[in-house]
Amino acid sequence: MSGILSAAGYVPYRRLPRSDIGAFMGGASGKGTRSVASHDEDTTTLGVEAARLALKSAALSEPDALWFATSTPAYLDKTNATAVAAALRLGRAIPAYDFGGALRSGIGALVSALDSAKETLVVAADMRDGLPGSADESAGGDSGAAVLVGHGEGVLADFVGAASATDEFTDRWRAPGGRTSKLWEERFGENRYLALGADVFARALSAAGLEAGGVDRVIVTGMHARAVAGLRKRLGVDESALIDDLAASVGQSGAAHPLLVLASVLESLGAQGAPAGTTVVLIHLADGADAIVLRTTAALAQWQPTRPLADQINGGAPLSYSKFLAWRGQLFPEPPRRPEPARVSSTAAHRSEDWKFGFVGSRDRTSGAMHLPPSRVSMEGGAVDDMEPVPMADAVGTVVTSTIDRLAYSPSPPIVFAIVDFDGGGRYPVELTDVDATEIGAGSRVEMTFRRLFSADGIHDYFWKARPLRDGHAPSERGAG
């Protein structure tokens, strides 16, 4: 029987208080916060971060397939999943495919994986935009999520039933090239989703041999907030079974959101020591409705998530509304008076794929000297072509010295650079992210994160930056040498 081997979510560091939107725009203030991807993040980098966390907390070293879902892809025509696979250092024989363009693509990829015989890493990410001051802008959020689906021992939750309903009606749409959605009259979509959600819930329970009263946890997600709230009241389950959908703290993150909330629920059940056999139903409303029924196993109590979502949500830092608008391309402050970067060379990027996407250095077999970036010639002893590759993406380091550069080009100046000594060897000058300019100094501990340096001529230049290690523990190392 298939099931979930691991799950993880990634919530960006920055948070926009909804009250700031009302204060800035002169309108009503919302409650809570929404997550905001940094200027150097996109759906590909969000997906990479979630996938890294999911793989680190799983016994499986490499999946049979990688499926990436988003409604806001960094590329069209080009497959975005290939960059995710490269950053994870997956083998070339692993197929990587996009499920893209629609809010239903995340749950669709998960349902398809659960029906598959392969061990599949389902990755979803989204960045939700809206016109300044709109409900979509305030209620939206940015996140990544990943679910590793497989079989056999170590399954955290068995897949026991599902149901889907597809209906062609237009309540939310966005034309190709558009950044913000348009909405039909709200009651129309609400009525359709209430009927569809109730239908798939009943059929999924029937497939699983359950009654509504026997369900322990129910997740309802979707971009239509009124339909989500209405369906929660109509399902006939105990109120204690209804799960917080993270709308108040993270915001609604589109295609990624059902997987994100599912990861949060599994982490919570494991931390609480919930008994094996706890039933979880996930319902997602988008262009129809989908419902998945899961039953937890004894393995969940032993599972150790690498970086729980609760810690990420509680560890965020505020972002001003004006900075949010600038990062989203809705406000255009004067940039540093320096030339913008030229597009990255495709041939050069391919030649250095292990370094550029995987952050793989090299170590001299004779002297043990670490080289970042990798080198053919050792800096100690001069040995030639006697190196072994050393993955460094999971390495943790200490800042030796740092500087603030207010002149170099950046979409969000100033740039903070640091010289970092990595635990176990290796020194490298690296740009920092998710950091205030005065926050870093000698002795600060940092970890690596996959980011977008810049975009030029439609090509995104992905590489690794460092960010402060704020939660007091280093990520477990997967394949580090």
ZIUR-V99783 format. One record per run of one state. SS is the DSSP state (@ for helix, = for strand, . for the rest). FROM is the first residue (numbers start at 0). TO is the last residue. If there is no record, write none. Layout:
<<SS FROM TO> <SS FROM TO>>
//
This chain:
<<. 0 0> <= 1 10> <. 11 12> <= 13 16> <@ 17 24> <. 25 31> <= 32 35> <. 36 41> <@ 42 55> <. 56 63> <= 64 69> <. 70 79> <@ 80 86> <. 87 93> <= 94 99> <. 100 103> <@ 104 113> <. 114 118> <= 119 126> <. 127 133> <@ 134 138> <= 139 139> <. 140 140> <= 141 150> <. 151 155> <= 156 165> <. 166 170> <= 171 172> <. 173 180> <= 181 182> <. 183 184> <@ 185 207> <. 208 210> <@ 211 213> <. 214 215> <= 216 221> <. 222 223> <@ 224 233> <. 234 237> <@ 238 240> <= 241 241> <. 242 250> <= 251 251> <. 252 252> <@ 253 271> <. 272 277> <= 278 284> <. 285 286> <= 287 295> <. 296 296> <@ 297 301> <. 302 307> <@ 308 313> <. 314 315> <= 316 317> <. 318 319> <@ 320 326> <. 327 344> <@ 345 350> <. 351 351> <@ 352 357> <. 358 358> <= 359 363> <. 364 368> <= 369 370> <. 371 375> <= 376 376> <. 377 382> <= 383 383> <. 384 385> <= 386 390> <. 391 394> <= 395 404> <. 405 413> <= 414 421> <. 422 425> <= 426 431> <. 432 443> <= 444 455> <. 456 457> <= 458 467> <. 468 480>>
//
